[in-house]
Amino acid sequence: MIQAHSLLEGSFSVNTSKKFVPFDPSKDDVKDRPGSLFIDVHPFLIESSQGLLLCDAGLGQRTGEDELVIHHNIRKLGFEPADIKYVLLSHLHKDHTGGMVDFKNGVGRVAFPEAEYIIQRGEWENAYSSESESYRTEVFDVLQRSGNLTLVEGDGALNNEIRYHVNGAHTEFHQAFHIETGGEHFFFGGDVLPEPEEIFRSFIAKYDLDGRLARDLRKQYWEEGSVEGWVYLFYHSKSIAIGRPELKDDGTYRIIDAAK
């Protein structure tokens, strides 16, 4: 079985206000939300020989029983939040970091108390000093006091299975992760490669810091990973969240659902 799991938090629309509004395709109409993007939010859990890893942490949505959705989904897989060893953060926009901290009764605690939170130093400094609605600095306050924060600089490796690479493009210090474990090569591109459809479309997005670089990186990641058999983790996918390349009769590759 594949060692990666989507911890789907839900479907949302987001517009220029940068507010994420839950969207239920079975009853909500896209026409009622003009000018919005429609995305899903998928943090990922990976079972590695070095322990359990999270790739980004979601918005911090809660269940009807006031439990973090990400905690609920981890428990459904038979694990506990305290089992997580690393939380790998591509960048610090609020839809990727809200679940890093658990706020209850006005008190915030790190949501994964035994984990190291891996963040690029430049990303941390930029986000913490920003006044943009894209960030929740109250989450950063809790993490800074926790002792769980590990700031890294540039490209490097946490161990023999996890590598990080600053790819910028979406934010100045956005990073991607390569996780090689159990005979698989998982690639988490964060918001530089958030949906499988973007592999096959050449476009420049206004929401990227450097849209041309993001476009070129998507092409590069597919050209390299399709041949090598990477397993791609798509954080905002509305279709395939965990995909792998499959060779077609014409010698090109398509993406198929690796979770089935």
N, C-alpha and C positions, 0 to 999 in steps of 0.2 A: 504494500500500500504506500501511496505517496505520504511523505512525512511533513507536508505543509497543509495547513488548515486555514480557510477563511473564517474570520470572526465577524461576519457581516453585521454591521451596526444598523443599517437601514438605507433607504433611498431618500434623497433630499433634492430640493431645488435651492439655488443660490443666485442672487442677483447683485447689483452694484452695491447694495447695503452690506454685503458680505455676511448676511444672516442665512443660516442653514435651516430650511423649513422642511419638516417631514413631508414626503410625497408618496402617496399610495396609488400606483398605476391603476388599481382596480376601481377606484372611486374618484380620484382627482384628475383634472383635465389640464394638460400642459397649456392650453389656450388661456387659462385663468391666471397664468403666471408669465406674462410677456417679459422678454428680456432676461430670462433665467437660464442657467445651465442646470441640467439634470444629471445627477451622479449618484452612485452608490458609494458607501464607505466600508472598506474591507481592511481592518488590521489583519495581520497574519501571524499565526503561531507555527513555528518550525521545531520539530523534534530533531535535535542534533546530538552527536555523541558527547558534546560539551555541555549539554543541558538544553532547556527550553528557551527559545528565542521569540521575541515579539518584533515584528516590523511595523513601526508606527502604532499609535494608540487610540485612534478614533476621536470622536467629538466629546466623549464623556456622557453619552445618553444613559438614561436610567430606566430600569424596568418599573412596572407597577408596584413592585415590592421594595422600591428604592435601592436597588442593587445596580451597580454599574453594568451595562449591557456586556461590556468586554469581559467582566468577571463572570457573568452568567454563562457566556459562551465558552469560556475556558473550562468552567466546571462541567458543562455538558459533554466535554471531551474527556472527562475523567481526571482533570488536573486541578490544581489550586493556584491562585494568584501568587502565592509565596513560592511556587515551584519555578517561576520565571527567573532565569539567570541574567539575561541581557534584554534590554529594550533598545532596539536600534532605530534611531530617529533620522529620517531622511531630511527633514527640516521642521520648523516650529510653527507653521500655520495651525490655527486652532482646530481644524478638522483632522489634524494628525497628532495632536498633543492633549486634547481634552481629557482623555482617559488615563493620562500619566498619573493623575492625582484623584483621590476619592474625597469629595467634600460631603460631610455629614454634620448636621447641626451647627453649621458655621465653621467647622474645623476641617482643614485639609490635611490629608496624609498621603504619602506616596502610595500609589495603587499596587505597586509590586515591590514590597519591602526588602526582598532579598536580591533584587536585580541591580545591575549597573545600567544606567541610562547613558547611551553613547551618542554624543552630540558634537558637532563641529564647533570649535571655540568661536569662530567668526560668526556662525549662525546664531549662537547663543548671545553674543554681544550685540549683534544687530537687532535681534528680536526683542531683547530685554530693554533696549533703549528706544524702541519704536513706539509711536503713538497710533499706529495703524489698527483698525478693527480686525485685522487678520490674526492678531495675537491676543492671548490671554495671559497677561503678566502675573496675575494672581496664582496661576499654575506654576510659573517659573519660581515665584517666591518660595513655595513649599518645597520644590525640588532643590533649590539652592541650599536650604537649611537642612536637608535630609541626610547628607553624606553619601547619597546614591549617585550623584552626578559625576560623570567622567567626560571631560572635554578632550577632544582629539584635534589634531591640526594636520591638514593635508591628507594624503593617501597613507594607508597603513593596514595593519592586521591586528586583530584582537587575539587570535590564536591560529592554529593551522587550518581552521575551517572558515573563518570569517574575515573577509577583507572589506575595507571601505575605500571609496574613491570620490573625491570632490568633483562633481560634474557641473555645478553652478546651474546656469540656464533658467531654472524656475525661480530660485533665489540665489543670492551671490555665493553662499556657501552650502548649497544643497548637496547632499551626498547620496550615492548609490551603494548597495551592498551586494557582494558575491558570497554565497554561503555554499560550501561544498561539503556535503555530508551524506553518508549512506549511499554512495554511488550516484548522487544527483548533484547538479550544479544549479542552485537557485539564484535567480537574479531579481533583486528588488530595486526598481528604478525610481520609486516614489512618484513625484508629480512630473518628472521628465518623461516617463513612460507609464501613464496611469490607466490607459485603456488599450485593449488589443487592436481595436480599429485604427488607432493612431500609427500602427506599424505600416499600414498600407495606404496611408494618406500623407501627402506632403503639404504641410500647412504651417503657418506661423501664428501662434496664439497670443492674443493680447494679454492674457493672464501670466505669461512667462516674462521674467526679467530680460532674457535674451531669446526671443522666439526663434531666431535663425539657428542659434546653437542647439536649442532643444530639438528642432526639426532634424538637424544633422546627426545629433546623438541617437535619436530614435532609429534612424536608418543604420547607424553604426552598430547599435546593440542587436538589431535583428540580423544584419549580415554576419556578425560574429557568432551570435548565440544560436541561430538556426542551424548552422553547420555543426556546432559543438553540442547541440542538444540541451541547451539550457532550459530550465523550468522558470517561466516568467510569472511574477506576482504582480497583478494589476490592481492597484489600490482603489481606483474609482470605476471599475468596470461594471457595466450593467448587463454584461453577457458572461464571458469567460473570466473568472477571477484568477485561476491558476491554469496556465496554458503551457503546452510544449509544442515544438515544431514537428510537422509531419511532411515528409517528402512527397510531392505530387508526381504524376507520370511525366509532366513536362520539365521536371528537374528543378522546379521552384518549390517553396515551402508554404504551407498554411499553418495556422495555429489551431490546435485542438484542445479540448478540455482535459486537463491532466488529472482532475479530481474525480473523474468517472471511472 
